[in-house]
């Protein structure tokens, strides 16, 4: 597997625009079969959220200029990954 380049942090949008016409983003983006399988293998779910929570999520999503459903997926993914990095509580030690 090829080592991915780190995407630089730009001081301004102008500096970022200077890089990308000559830069190759394929060197920074992973597109392995495993990654695409995870993204393409989706299932619809229905969540009932308190109105205030959905409103807050939509407000944050609007500020970030992203769809609120995408933001929910990002939040869920981040939280699951954080939990997977933690050791299991002793009560669940027999599940390993």
JOGI-V420269 format. One record per helix or strand. SS is the DSSP state (~ for helix, > for strand). FROM is the first residue (numbers start at 1). TO is the last residue. If there is no record, write none. Layout:
BEGIN
ss=(SS:SS)
from=(FROM:FROM)
to=(TO:TO)
END
This chain:
BEGIN
ss=(~:~:~:~:~:~)
from=(13:25:33:51:68:90)
to=(20:27:40:64:85:95)
END
